[in-house]
């Protein structure tokens, strides 16, 4: 079977989700890659960031009514300075408050999910992709 080349989109669009429970623990995923990451949603051109993030949380984690804080991060690289994966990237970071019950249910989905306290985040923040995004949790 011959492989078919499918080019990446010229503009990579993502929403990073900082899920904080009532104890201010951050939800992290570690099963799909070598490091820890916050949940992220890749968006098609023209897709609504907030709408797609809401749909992802409902479908993937069963969070029916996510409580979004204000938009805390926005990054768009210029064509001559690709931020990630050698292509222009537009990213938004949303802080989402979930209940302790919701965070416990999400953590039980797989052994690769974890809830880190603020102390753990300070000590191990360089293990999380994208590295700077967890610094936004200090604002809460």
N, C-alpha and C positions, 0 to 999 in steps of 0.2 A: 504494500500500500504506500502510495506517495504522500508525503506531507504537503499540505497546502499552506503557504505563507499568508497569515492574516495580520495586517499591520495594526499596531496599537493606535488608539485614537490620538490625534494631535494634542488634545487637551485632556488630561486626566482629572476627573472631578471626584472628590471624596468628601464624606462627612465622617468625622471622628466623634465617637460618643463616649463621654466621660460619665459613667453610670455610678452615682454615689447613693449609698443607702442611708438609712436614718442614723447609723453610727459613724457616718462619714468615711466609710470604707469604699475604695475604688474597685470596681469589677474589672478583672483582666482576663484575657484569653492567652493560653500558652500552648494549646494542642496543635495548632496549625503551622507553627513556625518555630524556629529555634529559640527565639526570645519571646518575652511577654509583649502584648500589644493591647491597646484599647479596641473595642469593637469598631469596625469601620464599614462604611457602605460606599461602594463604587457606583457612581451615577452616570446615566446616559446623558448625552447632550440635551439640554433643555429641561431636564428633570428638576423638580423642586427639592431643594436640600431638606427642608423641614418635613415635607410630606413623605419623602423617601425614607428619612430617618424614622419617622413614626411607623410607617409600614414595616420596616425591617424589625423594629422592636416588637411589634405585635406578632409578626410571623415567626421570627427566630427565637424570641425569649418569652412570648406570651404577655408582654407588658401592654395592657389594654389602653390605659390612659397615662402616657408618659408626661411627667411634669418637667418641662423644659425651662431652664434658666435663660437669661439673656445670651445672645451670641457672644462668646468670649474670645474666639480666635478666627482669623481669616487670613489666608495666605494665598497669594497667586504669584507664581514665578514668571519672569519675563522669558521670552523665547531664547534669548542668548544666555540665560542663566537657569537651566532646568534644575528644579529642586529635588526631584526624585525620578529615578528610572529614565533619565535622559529625555524627558519631555515636559512640556509646560504642565504645571499642576495648579489646580484651584481647589483649596481645601477649606472646610469650615469645621469648627469644633463646637459641639453642643454639650452643655452640662445638663444631665438628666437626673432628676431625683426619683429614686425608686424606694419602695418599702423594704423593710428587712425580710419580709416573706418573699417578695419578688426576687431579691438578691440571693436568698437561700435557694430558691427554685432554680435560678439561672446557674448557680454554682454546682448544683447536683446534676446538671445535664451531662457533664463530662468531667473527668479528673483533671483536664487541662484548664479549668476555670478556677479563679481564685479571687478572694477579696483581701485587699491590702489596706492596712491602717495608714494613717499619715506618717507614723514613725517608720514603717516599712518602706513607704514611698521615698522618704528622705534618704534612707540608707541605700536603697536599691534602684533609684530613679534611672540610672544609666542602662539598666536592663530592659527598659520599656521603650517600644517603638510607637510613634516617633518620640524621640527622647524629650524634647521640650514640652510636649503637650501636657504631661502630668503636673508641671509647675502651675498650671492654671487652677488646679484643685486647691492650692494654697489660698486662693482668693475667697474661698467659702468658709 
